[in-house]
Amino acid sequence: MRQLALALSFTATLASSATAQTLGHGAEVQVSYWRVAAALLLCLALAVGAAFALRARYATRGRPLTLADLMGRTLSSRAASSQRCLELVDRLRVNPQLEICLLVCEGRRYLIASSANGAVVLDKDLPPAPVDAGAPS
């Protein structure tokens, strides 16, 4: 009997606390549409600014950013920055595990053998390939 009385009092306590507050009867909140539009424009401006900053940061390859980097560079400076210092001239797969590569780095030619175990420089400062006089240019 005592347990039944305890259970009923617990249930009554829960029921009274559940009906103590009625949701949805608070004061109406007035938010101006101008305020919502301004917040949206601010967020969009921050997103565009972050996109430009990331684009410039990756384009500069880690050097400090300048205003020219953020605003975009001229066509001639983009063409100059697209020149790579490392170029793969030719690649030959000898077998499934071995590959021979001819690389040019800052004007110097390297012959490299690469496998799953690593890479070995076979020859460096190779002379340039002879130009065939009969080949079309």
C-alpha positions in Angstrom: 0.0 0.0 0.0 2.8 2.3 0.8 4.4 1.7 -2.6 1.1 2.5 -4.3 0.9 5.8 -2.4 4.5 6.7 -3.3 3.8 5.9 -7.0 0.7 8.0 -7.1 2.4 11.0 -5.4 5.3 10.7 -7.9 2.8 10.6 -10.8 1.0 13.6 -9.5 4.2 15.5 -9.1 5.2 14.8 -12.7 1.7 15.8 -14.0 1.7 19.0 -12.1 5.2 20.0 -13.3 4.2 19.2 -16.9 1.3 21.5 -16.8 3.0 24.2 -14.9 4.3 26.0 -18.0 2.3 26.4 -21.2 4.5 26.7 -24.3 3.8 29.2 -27.0 2.2 31.9 -24.9 5.2 34.1 -24.6 5.5 37.6 -25.9 5.8 37.8 -29.7 9.4 38.5 -30.9 9.7 41.2 -33.5 12.7 40.7 -35.8 13.1 43.3 -38.5 13.5 42.0 -42.1 16.3 44.6 -42.5 18.2 42.9 -39.7 17.8 39.5 -41.3 18.9 40.8 -44.7 21.9 42.5 -43.2 23.0 39.4 -41.3 22.6 37.4 -44.6 24.7 39.9 -46.5 27.4 39.9 -43.8 27.6 36.1 -43.9 27.8 36.1 -47.7 30.5 38.7 -47.7 32.5 36.7 -45.1 32.2 33.5 -47.2 33.3 35.3 -50.4 36.2 36.9 -48.6 37.3 33.6 -47.1 37.1 32.0 -50.6 39.3 34.7 -52.1 41.8 34.4 -49.2 42.0 30.6 -49.6 42.4 30.9 -53.4 45.2 33.4 -53.0 46.9 31.4 -50.2 47.1 28.2 -52.3 48.2 30.2 -55.3 51.1 31.7 -53.5 52.3 28.3 -52.2 52.8 29.4 -48.6 54.5 32.8 -49.0 52.8 35.8 -47.3 49.7 37.2 -49.0 49.7 40.6 -50.7 46.8 42.8 -51.8 47.6 41.7 -55.4 47.2 38.1 -54.4 43.8 38.8 -52.9 42.5 40.8 -55.7 43.8 38.5 -58.5 46.8 38.9 -60.6 47.2 40.3 -64.1 47.3 37.9 -67.0 51.1 38.2 -67.5 51.8 37.3 -63.9 49.5 34.3 -64.0 51.3 33.1 -67.1 54.6 33.5 -65.3 53.4 31.7 -62.2 52.1 28.7 -64.3 55.7 27.9 -65.4 56.8 24.9 -63.4 60.3 24.3 -62.3 59.8 20.5 -62.5 58.7 18.8 -65.8 58.2 15.1 -66.6 59.7 14.6 -70.1 59.2 10.9 -70.5 58.3 7.8 -68.5 58.9 4.1 -69.4 57.4 1.2 -67.4 60.0 -1.6 -67.6 58.0 -4.1 -65.6 55.0 -3.8 -63.2 57.4 -2.9 -60.4 59.9 -0.7 -62.1 59.5 2.6 -63.9 62.2 4.9 -65.5 61.5 8.6 -65.6 63.3 11.5 -67.3 62.8 14.7 -65.4 63.9 18.3 -66.1 64.3 20.5 -63.0 65.5 24.1 -63.5 67.2 23.1 -66.8 69.0 20.1 -65.4 67.9 16.6 -66.7 67.6 13.6 -64.3 67.1 9.9 -65.1 65.3 8.3 -62.2 64.3 4.7 -61.5 61.3 4.3 -59.2 59.9 1.1 -57.7 57.7 0.2 -54.7 60.9 0.2 -52.6 61.9 3.8 -53.5 63.6 5.8 -56.1 67.2 6.0 -57.3 68.8 8.7 -59.4 70.5 6.8 -62.3 72.1 9.8 -64.0 72.0 13.6 -63.5 73.0 16.5 -65.8 72.2 14.5 -68.9 73.0 16.3 -72.2 70.0 17.5 -74.1 68.6 15.2 -76.7 70.0 15.7 -80.2 67.7 17.6 -82.6 66.8 15.6 -85.7 67.3 17.8 -88.8 64.7 15.9 -90.8 62.0 16.1 -88.1 59.3 18.7 -88.6 59.5 21.6 -86.2 
